Amino acid sequence: MIPGSRLEIIEDAGHFAPAEQPDACAHVILNWLRDAGLAD
């Protein structure tokens, strides 16, 4: 219900996704930064 928000599901990760699936987590964060115009 937050304008501009989106849900990203990282498979095979629990409550600490950056440690459990670091590549997938980095991919999601990088895409989010790119969409916000904050990364190339």
N, CA, C, O and CB atoms as a CASP TS submission, in Angstrom:
PFRMAT TS
TARGET T0000
AUTHOR 0000-0000-0000
METHOD Language model
MODEL 1
PARENT N/A
ATOM      1  N   MET     1       0.807  -1.197   0.000  1.00  0.00           N
ATOM      2  CA  MET     1       0.000   0.000   0.000  1.00  0.00           C
ATOM      3  C   MET     1       0.858   1.272   0.000  1.00  0.00           C
ATOM      4  O   MET     1       0.326   2.379   0.088  1.00  0.00           O
ATOM      5  CB  MET     1      -0.922  -0.008   1.197  1.00  0.00           C
ATOM      6  N   ILE     2       2.171   1.115  -0.098  1.00  0.00           N
ATOM      7  CA  ILE     2       3.059   2.272  -0.155  1.00  0.00           C
ATOM      8  C   ILE     2       3.290   2.613  -1.624  1.00  0.00           C
ATOM      9  O   ILE     2       3.762   1.765  -2.380  1.00  0.00           O
ATOM     10  CB  ILE     2       4.417   1.993   0.587  1.00  0.00           C
ATOM     11  N   PRO     3       2.967   3.837  -2.044  1.00  0.00           N
ATOM     12  CA  PRO     3       3.163   4.205  -3.445  1.00  0.00           C
ATOM     13  C   PRO     3       4.618   3.977  -3.884  1.00  0.00           C
ATOM     14  O   PRO     3       5.555   4.367  -3.187  1.00  0.00           O
ATOM     15  CB  PRO     3       2.769   5.675  -3.665  1.00  0.00           C
ATOM     16  N   GLY     4       4.790   3.343  -5.042  1.00  0.00           N
ATOM     17  CA  GLY     4       6.116   3.091  -5.580  1.00  0.00           C
ATOM     18  C   GLY     4       6.808   1.876  -4.975  1.00  0.00           C
ATOM     19  O   GLY     4       7.930   1.544  -5.356  1.00  0.00           O
ATOM     20  N   SER     5       6.149   1.220  -4.042  1.00  0.00           N
ATOM     21  CA  SER     5       6.781   0.049  -3.423  1.00  0.00           C
ATOM     22  C   SER     5       6.606  -1.181  -4.296  1.00  0.00           C
ATOM     23  O   SER     5       5.785  -1.198  -5.214  1.00  0.00           O
ATOM     24  CB  SER     5       6.195  -0.210  -2.027  1.00  0.00           C
ATOM     25  N   ARG     6       7.383  -2.203  -4.000  1.00  0.00           N
ATOM     26  CA  ARG     6       7.238  -3.479  -4.695  1.00  0.00           C
ATOM     27  C   ARG     6       7.744  -4.593  -3.783  1.00  0.00           C
ATOM     28  O   ARG     6       8.552  -4.366  -2.882  1.00  0.00           O
ATOM     29  CB  ARG     6       8.011  -3.473  -6.053  1.00  0.00           C
ATOM     30  N   LEU     7       7.260  -5.772  -4.034  1.00  0.00           N
ATOM     31  CA  LEU     7       7.652  -6.941  -3.260  1.00  0.00           C
ATOM     32  C   LEU     7       8.641  -7.743  -4.077  1.00  0.00           C
ATOM     33  O   LEU     7       8.378  -8.081  -5.231  1.00  0.00           O
ATOM     34  CB  LEU     7       6.421  -7.804  -2.869  1.00  0.00           C
ATOM     35  N   GLU     8       9.770  -8.044  -3.482  1.00  0.00           N
ATOM     36  CA  GLU     8      10.782  -8.893  -4.105  1.00  0.00           C
ATOM     37  C   GLU     8      10.950 -10.126  -3.236  1.00  0.00           C
ATOM     38  O   GLU     8      11.183 -10.005  -2.034  1.00  0.00           O
ATOM     39  CB  GLU     8      12.145  -8.134  -4.285  1.00  0.00           C
ATOM     40  N   ILE     9      10.837 -11.290  -3.815  1.00  0.00           N
ATOM     41  CA  ILE     9      10.999 -12.534  -3.085  1.00  0.00           C
ATOM     42  C   ILE     9      12.331 -13.155  -3.476  1.00  0.00           C
ATOM     43  O   ILE     9      12.600 -13.384  -4.655  1.00  0.00           O
ATOM     44  CB  ILE     9       9.823 -13.509  -3.367  1.00  0.00           C
ATOM     45  N   ILE    10      13.146 -13.420  -2.493  1.00  0.00           N
ATOM     46  CA  ILE    10      14.438 -14.050  -2.723  1.00  0.00           C
ATOM     47  C   ILE    10      14.299 -15.508  -2.300  1.00  0.00           C
ATOM     48  O   ILE    10      14.133 -15.815  -1.120  1.00  0.00           O
ATOM     49  CB  ILE    10      15.598 -13.321  -1.933  1.00  0.00           C
ATOM     50  N   GLU    11      14.368 -16.385  -3.270  1.00  0.00           N
ATOM     51  CA  GLU    11      14.177 -17.815  -3.017  1.00  0.00           C
ATOM     52  C   GLU    11      15.263 -18.370  -2.108  1.00  0.00           C
ATOM     53  O   GLU    11      16.407 -17.917  -2.134  1.00  0.00           O
ATOM     54  CB  GLU    11      14.157 -18.589  -4.332  1.00  0.00           C
ATOM     55  N   ASP    12      14.892 -19.344  -1.315  1.00  0.00           N
ATOM     56  CA  ASP    12      15.818 -20.065  -0.426  1.00  0.00           C
ATOM     57  C   ASP    12      16.528 -19.153   0.567  1.00  0.00           C
ATOM     58  O   ASP    12      17.681 -19.392   0.928  1.00  0.00           O
ATOM     59  CB  ASP    12      16.849 -20.800  -1.248  1.00  0.00           C
ATOM     60  N   ALA    13      15.825 -18.097   1.008  1.00  0.00           N
ATOM     61  CA  ALA    13      16.382 -17.207   2.023  1.00  0.00           C
ATOM     62  C   ALA    13      15.341 -17.009   3.117  1.00  0.00           C
ATOM     63  O   ALA    13      14.138 -16.981   2.859  1.00  0.00           O
ATOM     64  CB  ALA    13      16.811 -15.837   1.405  1.00  0.00           C
ATOM     65  N   GLY    14      15.827 -16.875   4.326  1.00  0.00           N
ATOM     66  CA  GLY    14      14.934 -16.647   5.452  1.00  0.00           C
ATOM     67  C   GLY    14      14.997 -15.194   5.896  1.00  0.00           C
ATOM     68  O   GLY    14      14.825 -14.275   5.095  1.00  0.00           O
ATOM     69  N   HIS    15      15.246 -15.005   7.184  1.00  0.00           N
ATOM     70  CA  HIS    15      15.230 -13.672   7.760  1.00  0.00           C
ATOM     71  C   HIS    15      16.531 -12.897   7.552  1.00  0.00           C
ATOM     72  O   HIS    15      16.599 -11.714   7.884  1.00  0.00           O
ATOM     73  CB  HIS    15      14.938 -13.768   9.218  1.00  0.00           C
ATOM     74  N   PHE    16      17.552 -13.538   7.014  1.00  0.00           N
ATOM     75  CA  PHE    16      18.829 -12.853   6.822  1.00  0.00           C
ATOM     76  C   PHE    16      19.307 -13.086   5.392  1.00  0.00           C
ATOM     77  O   PHE    16      20.353 -13.691   5.156  1.00  0.00           O
ATOM     78  CB  PHE    16      19.891 -13.348   7.850  1.00  0.00           C
ATOM     79  N   ALA    17      18.514 -12.591   4.448  1.00  0.00           N
ATOM     80  CA  ALA    17      18.779 -12.817   3.033  1.00  0.00           C
ATOM     81  C   ALA    17      20.183 -12.398   2.585  1.00  0.00           C
ATOM     82  O   ALA    17      20.782 -13.114   1.783  1.00  0.00           O
ATOM     83  CB  ALA    17      17.767 -12.084   2.221  1.00  0.00           C
ATOM     84  N   PRO    18      20.741 -11.274   3.061  1.00  0.00           N
ATOM     85  CA  PRO    18      22.082 -10.900   2.601  1.00  0.00           C
ATOM     86  C   PRO    18      23.151 -11.950   2.901  1.00  0.00           C
ATOM     87  O   PRO    18      24.127 -12.062   2.160  1.00  0.00           O
ATOM     88  CB  PRO    18      22.482  -9.599   3.230  1.00  0.00           C
ATOM     89  N   ALA    19      22.984 -12.706   3.958  1.00  0.00           N
ATOM     90  CA  ALA    19      23.961 -13.746   4.290  1.00  0.00           C
ATOM     91  C   ALA    19      23.622 -15.063   3.619  1.00  0.00           C
ATOM     92  O   ALA    19      24.517 -15.832   3.270  1.00  0.00           O
ATOM     93  CB  ALA    19      24.039 -13.941   5.797  1.00  0.00           C
ATOM     94  N   GLU    20      22.324 -15.331   3.434  1.00  0.00           N
ATOM     95  CA  GLU    20      21.886 -16.609   2.883  1.00  0.00           C
ATOM     96  C   GLU    20      21.930 -16.654   1.356  1.00  0.00           C
ATOM     97  O   GLU    20      22.242 -17.690   0.771  1.00  0.00           O
ATOM     98  CB  GLU    20      20.491 -16.906   3.351  1.00  0.00           C
ATOM     99  N   GLN    21      21.622 -15.542   0.723  1.00  0.00           N
ATOM    100  CA  GLN    21      21.609 -15.447  -0.740  1.00  0.00           C
ATOM    101  C   GLN    21      22.201 -14.094  -1.155  1.00  0.00           C
ATOM    102  O   GLN    21      21.479 -13.250  -1.685  1.00  0.00           O
ATOM    103  CB  GLN    21      20.151 -15.617  -1.305  1.00  0.00           C
ATOM    104  N   PRO    22      23.489 -13.876  -0.925  1.00  0.00           N
ATOM    105  CA  PRO    22      24.063 -12.548  -1.160  1.00  0.00           C
ATOM    106  C   PRO    22      23.976 -12.074  -2.611  1.00  0.00           C
ATOM    107  O   PRO    22      23.735 -10.890  -2.846  1.00  0.00           O
ATOM    108  CB  PRO    22      25.494 -12.547  -0.735  1.00  0.00           C
ATOM    109  N   ASP    23      24.162 -12.951  -3.580  1.00  0.00           N
ATOM    110  CA  ASP    23      24.100 -12.519  -4.985  1.00  0.00           C
ATOM    111  C   ASP    23      22.687 -12.087  -5.367  1.00  0.00           C
ATOM    112  O   ASP    23      22.503 -11.066  -6.031  1.00  0.00           O
ATOM    113  CB  ASP    23      24.571 -13.652  -5.916  1.00  0.00           C
ATOM    114  N   ALA    24      21.704 -12.855  -4.952  1.00  0.00           N
ATOM    115  CA  ALA    24      20.316 -12.516  -5.263  1.00  0.00           C
ATOM    116  C   ALA    24      19.917 -11.216  -4.573  1.00  0.00           C
ATOM    117  O   ALA    24      19.220 -10.387  -5.159  1.00  0.00           O
ATOM    118  CB  ALA    24      19.372 -13.657  -4.840  1.00  0.00           C
ATOM    119  N   CYS    25      20.351 -11.041  -3.348  1.00  0.00           N
ATOM    120  CA  CYS    25      20.040  -9.832  -2.598  1.00  0.00           C
ATOM    121  C   CYS    25      20.691  -8.609  -3.265  1.00  0.00           C
ATOM    122  O   CYS    25      20.055  -7.566  -3.414  1.00  0.00           O
ATOM    123  CB  CYS    25      20.517  -9.970  -1.130  1.00  0.00           C
ATOM    124  N   ALA    26      21.925  -8.744  -3.652  1.00  0.00           N
ATOM    125  CA  ALA    26      22.625  -7.647  -4.329  1.00  0.00           C
ATOM    126  C   ALA    26      21.949  -7.293  -5.643  1.00  0.00           C
ATOM    127  O   ALA    26      21.857  -6.117  -5.994  1.00  0.00           O
ATOM    128  CB  ALA    26      24.087  -8.017  -4.578  1.00  0.00           C
ATOM    129  N   HIS    27      21.479  -8.288  -6.368  1.00  0.00           N
ATOM    130  CA  HIS    27      20.781  -8.065  -7.635  1.00  0.00           C
ATOM    131  C   HIS    27      19.503  -7.242  -7.411  1.00  0.00           C
ATOM    132  O   HIS    27      19.233  -6.297  -8.152  1.00  0.00           O
ATOM    133  CB  HIS    27      20.438  -9.417  -8.307  1.00  0.00           C
ATOM    134  N   VAL    28      18.736  -7.599  -6.409  1.00  0.00           N
ATOM    135  CA  VAL    28      17.505  -6.874  -6.095  1.00  0.00           C
ATOM    136  C   VAL    28      17.816  -5.435  -5.698  1.00  0.00           C
ATOM    137  O   VAL    28      17.150  -4.505  -6.154  1.00  0.00           O
ATOM    138  CB  VAL    28      16.734  -7.582  -4.968  1.00  0.00           C
ATOM    139  N   ILE    29      18.823  -5.250  -4.851  1.00  0.00           N
ATOM    140  CA  ILE    29      19.179  -3.903  -4.403  1.00  0.00           C
ATOM    141  C   ILE    29      19.703  -3.066  -5.563  1.00  0.00           C
ATOM    142  O   ILE    29      19.345  -1.894  -5.686  1.00  0.00           O
ATOM    143  CB  ILE    29      20.226  -3.966  -3.284  1.00  0.00           C
ATOM    144  N   LEU    30      20.540  -3.643  -6.410  1.00  0.00           N
ATOM    145  CA  LEU    30      21.070  -2.898  -7.554  1.00  0.00           C
ATOM    146  C   LEU    30      19.953  -2.479  -8.506  1.00  0.00           C
ATOM    147  O   LEU    30      19.948  -1.348  -8.992  1.00  0.00           O
ATOM    148  CB  LEU    30      22.109  -3.739  -8.303  1.00  0.00           C
ATOM    149  N   ASN    31      19.011  -3.375  -8.774  1.00  0.00           N
ATOM    150  CA  ASN    31      17.883  -3.007  -9.634  1.00  0.00           C
ATOM    151  C   ASN    31      17.063  -1.887  -9.024  1.00  0.00           C
ATOM    152  O   ASN    31      16.614  -0.990  -9.737  1.00  0.00           O
ATOM    153  CB  ASN    31      16.994  -4.216  -9.892  1.00  0.00           C
ATOM    154  N   TRP    32      16.860  -1.926  -7.714  1.00  0.00           N
ATOM    155  CA  TRP    32      16.115  -0.886  -7.019  1.00  0.00           C
ATOM    156  C   TRP    32      16.835   0.465  -7.137  1.00  0.00           C
ATOM    157  O   TRP    32      16.201   1.491  -7.382  1.00  0.00           O
ATOM    158  CB  TRP    32      15.921  -1.267  -5.538  1.00  0.00           C
ATOM    159  N   LEU    33      18.157   0.457  -6.962  1.00  0.00           N
ATOM    160  CA  LEU    33      18.933   1.679  -7.105  1.00  0.00           C
ATOM    161  C   LEU    33      18.890   2.201  -8.538  1.00  0.00           C
ATOM    162  O   LEU    33      18.774   3.407  -8.754  1.00  0.00           O
ATOM    163  CB  LEU    33      20.373   1.441  -6.679  1.00  0.00           C
ATOM    164  N   ARG    34      18.980   1.316  -9.502  1.00  0.00           N
ATOM    165  CA  ARG    34      18.905   1.729 -10.915  1.00  0.00           C
ATOM    166  C   ARG    34      17.550   2.345 -11.227  1.00  0.00           C
ATOM    167  O   ARG    34      17.474   3.383 -11.884  1.00  0.00           O
ATOM    168  CB  ARG    34      19.163   0.527 -11.849  1.00  0.00           C
ATOM    169  N   ASP    35      16.488   1.714 -10.762  1.00  0.00           N
ATOM    170  CA  ASP    35      15.141   2.232 -11.011  1.00  0.00           C
ATOM    171  C   ASP    35      14.939   3.605 -10.367  1.00  0.00           C
ATOM    172  O   ASP    35      14.169   4.424 -10.870  1.00  0.00           O
ATOM    173  CB  ASP    35      14.091   1.250 -10.483  1.00  0.00           C
ATOM    174  N   ALA    36      15.633   3.852  -9.253  1.00  0.00           N
ATOM    175  CA  ALA    36      15.538   5.142  -8.571  1.00  0.00           C
ATOM    176  C   ALA    36      16.483   6.181  -9.166  1.00  0.00           C
ATOM    177  O   ALA    36      16.489   7.337  -8.743  1.00  0.00           O
ATOM    178  CB  ALA    36      15.833   4.970  -7.095  1.00  0.00           C
ATOM    179  N   GLY    37      17.295   5.758 -10.164  1.00  0.00           N
ATOM    180  CA  GLY    37      18.233   6.666 -10.795  1.00  0.00           C
ATOM    181  C   GLY    37      19.473   6.932  -9.964  1.00  0.00           C
ATOM    182  O   GLY    37      20.142   7.950 -10.140  1.00  0.00           O
ATOM    183  N   LEU    38      19.776   6.009  -9.054  1.00  0.00           N
ATOM    184  CA  LEU    38      20.909   6.221  -8.156  1.00  0.00           C
ATOM    185  C   LEU    38      22.115   5.342  -8.502  1.00  0.00           C
ATOM    186  O   LEU    38      23.128   5.387  -7.804  1.00  0.00           O
ATOM    187  CB  LEU    38      20.483   5.957  -6.731  1.00  0.00           C
ATOM    188  N   ALA    39      22.017   4.545  -9.567  1.00  0.00           N
ATOM    189  CA  ALA    39      23.136   3.696  -9.973  1.00  0.00           C
ATOM    190  C   ALA    39      23.108   3.530 -11.491  1.00  0.00           C
ATOM    191  O   ALA    39      22.060   3.670 -12.122  1.00  0.00           O
ATOM    192  CB  ALA    39      23.075   2.307  -9.260  1.00  0.00           C
ATOM    193  N   ASP    40      24.259   3.233 -12.061  1.00  0.00           N
ATOM    194  CA  ASP    40      24.362   3.019 -13.510  1.00  0.00           C
ATOM    195  C   ASP    40      24.266   1.553 -13.834  1.00  0.00           C
ATOM    196  O   ASP    40      24.331   1.173 -15.003  1.00  0.00           O
ATOM    197  CB  ASP    40      25.671   3.588 -14.058  1.00  0.00           C
TER
END
